[in-house]
Amino acid sequence: MELGAVVDGRYRVDALLGGGAMGQVFRATDVELERACCLKVVHGSHPDFELRTEARALAGIRHENVVGVYGFGHHAGQPYLAMEYVHGHDLGWLIFEHYRTHHAPIPVTRAMQIVRSLCDGLSAVHGAGIVHRDIKPQNVILEKRTGRAVLVDFGAAVGASWMGGTRGTPHYMPPEAFVGAPPSPQTDLYSLGCVAFELLTGSLPYDGDELRTLAHLHTNAQIPRVSAFRPELAQLDVLFDSVLAKNPRARPSSAAMLGNLFEDTLAGQTDPGSSEIATATDGIRILVVDDDPTFARMAARCVQVAFADTHVSVKRVATAAAALESALARRPDLVLLDYSLPDSTGVEVLSTLRAHHGHHTEALIASGALGQKERWRFQILGVTEFVDKPVDFQALVSLLHHTAASRAWIPR
């Protein structure tokens, strides 16, 4: 495509960003809305199946850490995908430049902020039933001015329609991908583990020039030690044993769990209150906020049943002050919240959580005092699920199970 051309009567091509054998990527301007965007164009000699698949994979996902899609179409015989333009550099560039200029790894706090953001984005991707299959530094863009980490390039993404085949970048592929095994969320978690290892150490977990060499290393070589590069991060060795496990079933069960594992391991936090059900503080974090001890115990039991095959930690608190102290120290994945609390309301608690954590925390409201006005106040905070007290045990289990499956915390 020529610079200055207007694609499909709407997108003006401004600059070439990159390209390869399959096609090219351009910075463009949506002339109708006067906003910058990105055009991915596939050469006419290639079928548009993969680009259409990418468009459909992205269309149902709305998340700050996942690139947004604007449209799909054809222009002069070439299929194109119009996407959000994230102005910045890819993560591979950041890793290289940081070592070139500072001769030291990226600070741990920034590295873990990036990893946590990617875990959040992958939770949305996996919740939509999609596996990215090509997680690597070059597919993560760090936005200038905000530092937002955005996952891009879903050309290899698959869902339930996977028909076989191997895709990915060999330096970041899990062992099962080299033999064409069906992809799963654990495929992406392994690749993200490789990215996190490189981000923290400046080195790839496994390196080689040939596909055969890399396949052998990923499949058979001992999992490398972060502590061999950074002794002060020895506590992460066990975590990488998990995320880079050869067997997918030995890896964390979800991206949310992986994000929590990183946070807990680096913080060295042990919270006795959060181990009422689980045997460890890693796993999916549930916060039950209710001053009725009978309901709180029942809710904890419902969580245990709904998350039967997943590590989960539950903390029960009775007041808004205790809820905020806990949630602001360690972000919960799900808060089960009463409306009427001794020192405030559930609305005020959730408003504060939204101010600090955005919509990363799922919320379920269980109350016997929910009129239309109270429901509306929760709804403007993004809440869609309500349970009236007295609560039916099986109904709450089913709701928790549905919520967990929709966020990819447990298998569908």
C-alpha positions in Angstrom: 0.0 0.0 0.0 1.2 3.5 -0.8 1.5 6.1 1.8 -1.4 8.5 1.7 -3.8 5.9 0.3 -7.2 5.8 1.9 -8.2 2.2 2.8 -11.8 1.3 2.4 -12.7 5.0 2.2 -11.8 5.5 5.9 -8.2 4.8 6.9 -5.4 7.0 5.6 -2.0 5.2 5.5 0.6 7.4 7.2 3.7 5.3 7.8 5.1 1.7 7.5 5.8 0.3 10.9 7.0 -3.2 9.9 6.4 -6.2 7.7 7.3 -9.6 6.6 6.5 -12.4 4.2 2.8 -12.5 5.2 2.1 -8.8 5.1 2.8 -5.3 6.5 1.7 -3.1 9.5 1.1 0.6 9.0 0.3 3.5 11.2 -2.8 5.1 9.9 -5.5 7.7 10.6 -9.2 7.1 10.9 -10.3 10.1 8.9 -13.9 9.8 10.1 -13.0 9.9 13.8 -9.6 11.7 13.5 -7.7 9.2 15.6 -4.5 7.3 15.1 -4.9 3.6 14.4 -2.9 0.6 13.2 -3.5 -1.3 10.0 -2.4 -4.9 9.6 -2.5 -5.9 5.9 -2.0 -9.4 4.5 -0.6 -9.8 1.0 -3.2 -10.7 -1.6 -1.4 -14.0 -2.3 -2.2 -15.3 1.2 -5.6 -16.3 2.5 -7.3 -14.0 4.9 -8.3 -16.8 7.3 -5.6 -16.0 10.0 -6.3 -12.3 9.9 -10.0 -12.9 10.2 -9.3 -15.2 13.1 -7.3 -12.5 14.8 -10.1 -10.0 14.3 -12.6 -12.3 15.8 -10.3 -13.2 18.7 -9.9 -9.6 19.6 -13.4 -8.4 18.9 -14.9 -9.8 22.1 -12.1 -8.7 24.5 -12.1 -5.3 26.2 -9.1 -4.9 28.4 -6.5 -2.2 28.9 -3.7 -4.7 28.5 -5.0 -6.2 25.3 -4.9 -4.3 22.0 -8.3 -3.2 20.8 -9.8 -4.1 17.4 -11.7 -1.5 15.3 -12.6 -3.4 12.2 -11.9 -5.9 9.5 -12.3 -5.7 5.7 -10.8 -5.9 2.3 -9.2 -3.2 0.2 -8.0 -3.7 -3.4 -8.0 -7.4 -2.9 -6.0 -7.2 0.4 -7.6 -8.1 3.7 -6.8 -5.7 6.5 -7.4 -5.4 10.3 -7.8 -2.0 11.9 -6.6 -1.9 15.5 -5.7 0.4 18.3 -2.4 2.2 17.8 -0.3 1.9 20.9 2.5 4.5 20.6 5.6 3.1 22.2 8.3 0.4 22.1 8.1 -3.3 22.4 9.3 -5.1 25.5 12.3 -6.6 23.6 13.5 -3.1 22.8 13.2 -2.1 26.5 15.2 -5.2 27.7 17.9 -4.5 25.2 18.2 -0.8 25.7 18.1 -1.1 29.5 21.1 -3.4 29.6 22.9 -1.4 26.9 22.6 1.9 28.8 22.5 0.7 32.5 24.4 -2.6 32.4 21.9 -3.9 34.9 18.5 -5.6 34.9 15.2 -3.7 34.8 14.2 -2.9 38.4 12.2 -5.7 40.0 9.2 -3.5 40.8 8.9 -2.4 37.2 9.4 -5.9 35.8 6.7 -7.3 38.1 4.4 -4.5 37.2 4.7 -5.5 33.6 4.3 -9.2 34.4 1.2 -8.5 36.5 -0.3 -6.4 33.7 0.2 -9.2 31.2 -1.3 -11.7 33.6 -4.4 -9.5 33.9 -4.6 -9.2 30.1 -4.2 -12.9 29.6 -7.0 -13.5 32.2 -9.3 -11.6 29.8 -8.0 -13.5 26.8 -8.3 -16.9 28.4 -11.7 -15.9 29.8 -12.8 -15.4 26.2 -11.7 -18.9 25.4 -8.7 -17.8 23.4 -5.1 -18.9 23.6 -2.6 -16.4 22.2 0.2 -19.0 21.4 2.9 -16.4 20.7 3.7 -14.6 23.9 7.1 -12.9 23.5 8.7 -9.5 24.3 8.1 -8.3 20.7 4.4 -8.9 21.1 4.2 -6.6 24.2 4.1 -2.8 23.6 4.9 -0.4 26.4 2.9 2.8 25.8 4.8 6.1 26.0 3.7 8.5 28.7 1.6 5.9 30.6 3.9 2.8 30.6 0.9 0.6 30.0 1.8 -2.9 28.8 -0.3 -4.0 25.9 -0.4 -7.5 24.4 -0.6 -7.4 20.6 -0.4 -9.7 17.5 -3.1 -12.4 17.9 -2.3 -13.9 14.5 -1.5 -17.3 16.0 -4.5 -17.2 18.5 -6.9 -20.1 18.6 -10.0 -21.0 20.5 -12.3 -24.1 20.4 -11.9 -24.3 16.6 -8.2 -25.4 16.8 -7.6 -28.0 14.0 -4.0 -28.9 14.8 -0.6 -27.4 13.8 2.3 -25.8 15.6 2.7 -22.0 16.0 4.8 -19.8 18.1 8.3 -18.5 18.6 10.7 -21.3 19.5 12.6 -19.4 22.2 9.3 -19.0 24.1 7.4 -22.2 23.2 6.5 -24.8 25.8 7.5 -28.5 25.3 4.1 -29.6 24.2 3.9 -27.0 21.4 6.9 -28.6 19.7 5.0 -31.8 19.2 1.7 -30.1 18.1 -0.2 -30.9 21.3 -3.5 -28.9 21.7 -2.8 -25.4 23.1 -4.2 -24.4 26.5 -3.9 -21.4 28.9 -0.8 -23.2 30.3 0.8 -22.8 26.9 0.7 -19.0 27.3 1.7 -19.2 30.9 4.9 -21.0 30.0 5.7 -18.4 27.3 5.0 -15.6 29.8 7.3 -17.4 32.2 10.1 -17.3 29.6 9.4 -13.5 29.1 9.5 -12.9 32.8 12.8 -14.8 33.2 14.3 -12.7 30.4 12.9 -9.5 31.9 14.4 -10.2 35.3 17.7 -11.6 34.1 18.4 -10.2 30.7 18.9 -13.8 29.4 16.6 -16.3 27.8 15.8 -19.5 29.8 17.0 -21.6 26.8 19.0 -20.3 23.8 20.0 -21.8 20.5 20.2 -21.2 16.8 18.3 -24.2 15.6 14.7 -25.3 16.1 15.9 -28.8 17.0 18.2 -27.5 19.7 15.5 -25.3 21.2 13.0 -28.2 21.1 15.4 -30.4 23.0 16.3 -27.7 25.6 12.7 -26.8 26.4 11.7 -30.5 26.5 14.6 -32.0 28.4 17.0 -29.4 29.9 16.9 -28.5 33.6 14.9 -25.4 34.5 17.3 -22.5 34.9 17.8 -20.7 38.2 17.0 -17.0 38.4 19.4 -16.9 41.4 22.3 -17.9 39.1 21.9 -14.4 37.5 20.5 -12.5 40.5 21.1 -14.1 43.9 18.8 -11.6 45.6 15.9 -13.2 43.7 16.5 -16.8 44.9 12.9 -16.9 46.2 11.7 -16.9 42.6 13.5 -20.2 41.7 10.6 -22.3 43.0 8.1 -20.2 41.2 9.9 -20.7 37.9 10.1 -24.4 38.6 6.3 -24.2 38.5 5.6 -21.9 35.5 8.3 -23.5 33.3 7.4 -27.1 34.3 7.6 -29.5 31.4 4.2 -30.9 32.2 1.4 -28.3 31.6 -0.6 -29.7 34.5 2.2 -28.8 36.9 2.0 -25.1 35.9 -0.3 -22.5 37.6 -3.9 -23.1 36.7 -4.6 -19.6 35.5 -2.9 -16.3 34.6 -4.6 -14.7 37.7 -2.9 -17.3 39.9 0.4 -16.7 38.3 0.2 -12.9 38.9 -0.7 -13.6 42.6 2.2 -16.0 42.9 4.7 -13.4 41.6 3.3 -10.8 44.0 3.3 -13.1 47.0 6.7 -14.5 46.4 8.4 -11.2 45.9 6.6 -9.5 48.8 7.3 -12.5 51.1 3.8 -12.0 52.5 2.2 -14.6 54.8 -1.3 -13.7 55.8 -2.8 -16.2 58.3 -6.2 -14.8 57.7 -6.1 -15.8 54.0 -5.3 -19.5 54.7 -8.6 -20.6 56.1 -9.2 -23.0 53.2 -6.0 -23.2 51.2 -2.7 -24.6 52.4 -0.8 -21.7 50.9 -1.3 -18.0 50.2 -0.8 -18.3 46.5 -3.8 -19.1 44.3 -7.0 -17.2 43.6 -7.8 -14.6 46.4 -11.3 -14.4 47.7 -12.4 -11.7 50.2 -15.7 -12.3 52.0 -17.0 -9.1 53.7 -19.9 -9.7 55.9 -20.6 -9.2 59.6 -22.8 -12.3 59.8 -20.4 -15.1 60.8 -22.8 -17.8 59.8 -23.1 -16.5 56.3 -19.4 -15.9 56.1 -18.6 -19.5 57.0 -21.2 -20.7 54.5 -19.7 -18.5 51.8 -16.3 -19.8 52.5 -17.6 -23.4 52.2 -19.3 -22.5 48.8 -15.9 -21.2 47.6 -14.3 -24.4 48.6 -16.8 -26.4 46.6 -16.8 -24.1 43.5 -13.0 -24.1 43.3 -12.6 -27.7 44.2 -9.6 -28.4 41.9 -8.0 -25.0 42.2 -5.8 -23.4 44.9 -7.8 -20.7 46.5 -7.3 -18.5 49.6 -10.3 -17.1 51.5 -10.2 -14.2 54.0 -13.3 -13.3 56.0 -13.7 -9.8 57.5 -16.7 -8.2 59.2 -16.1 -4.5 58.6 -15.5 -2.0 55.8 -12.2 -0.9 57.5 -10.9 -4.4 57.7 -11.9 -5.1 54.1 -10.1 -2.1 52.8 -7.0 -2.8 54.8 -6.8 -6.3 53.4 -7.8 -5.5 49.8 -5.4 -2.5 49.5 -2.5 -4.6 50.8 -3.2 -7.6 48.5 -5.6 -7.1 45.6 -8.4 -9.8 45.8 -9.5 -11.5 42.6 -13.1 -11.7 43.9 -14.9 -9.9 46.7 -18.2 -11.3 48.1 -19.7 -8.3 49.7 -22.7 -7.4 51.9 -24.4 -4.1 51.5 -24.9 -3.2 55.2 -21.8 -3.2 57.2 -21.3 -2.0 60.8 -19.1 1.0 59.9 -20.1 1.7 56.3 -21.8 0.2 53.2 -20.6 -2.2 50.6 -20.9 0.5 48.0 -18.3 2.6 49.7 -16.0 -0.4 50.0 -16.3 -1.2 46.3 -16.0 2.4 45.3 -12.6 2.6 47.1 -11.5 -0.7 45.5 -12.4 0.5 42.1 -10.4 3.7 42.7 -7.3 1.7 43.5 -7.7 -1.5 41.5 -10.0 -0.5 38.6 -12.2 -3.4 37.5 -9.5 -6.1 38.1 -11.5 -7.2 41.2 -14.7 -9.2 40.4 -17.6 -8.4 42.8 -20.6 -10.4 43.9 -23.1 -8.8 46.2 -25.0 -10.9 48.7 -27.5 -9.0 50.9 -30.9 -9.0 52.4 -31.3 -5.3 52.0 -31.0 -4.7 48.2 -33.7 -2.4 46.9 -33.7 -0.9 43.4 -31.8 2.1 44.6 -29.1 0.0 46.2 -28.7 -2.3 43.2 -28.4 0.8 40.9 -25.5 2.2 43.1 -23.7 -1.1 42.7 -24.5 -1.3 39.0 -22.8 2.0 38.2 -19.7 0.4 39.7 -19.9 -2.4 37.2 -21.6 -5.1 39.3 -23.9 -7.5 37.5 -24.4 -10.3 40.0 -26.6 -10.1 43.1 -27.7 -12.8 45.6 -30.6 -12.2 47.9 -30.3 -13.5 51.5 -31.1 -16.1 52.7 -28.8 -17.6 50.2 -29.3 -21.0 48.7 -26.0 -23.0 49.0 -26.1 -24.6 45.6 -27.2 -21.4 43.9 -24.2 -19.6 45.4 -21.8 -22.4 44.4 -23.2 -22.3 40.8 -22.7 -18.5 40.6 -19.2 -18.7 42.0 -18.3 -21.5 39.5 -19.7 -19.5 36.6 -17.8 -16.4 37.6 -14.6 -18.4 38.0 -15.0 -20.1 34.6 -15.7 -16.8 32.9 -12.4 -15.4 34.2 -10.5 -18.6 33.3 -9.7 -19.2 37.0 -11.0 -22.8 36.6 -11.4 -24.9 33.5 -14.6 -24.3 31.5 
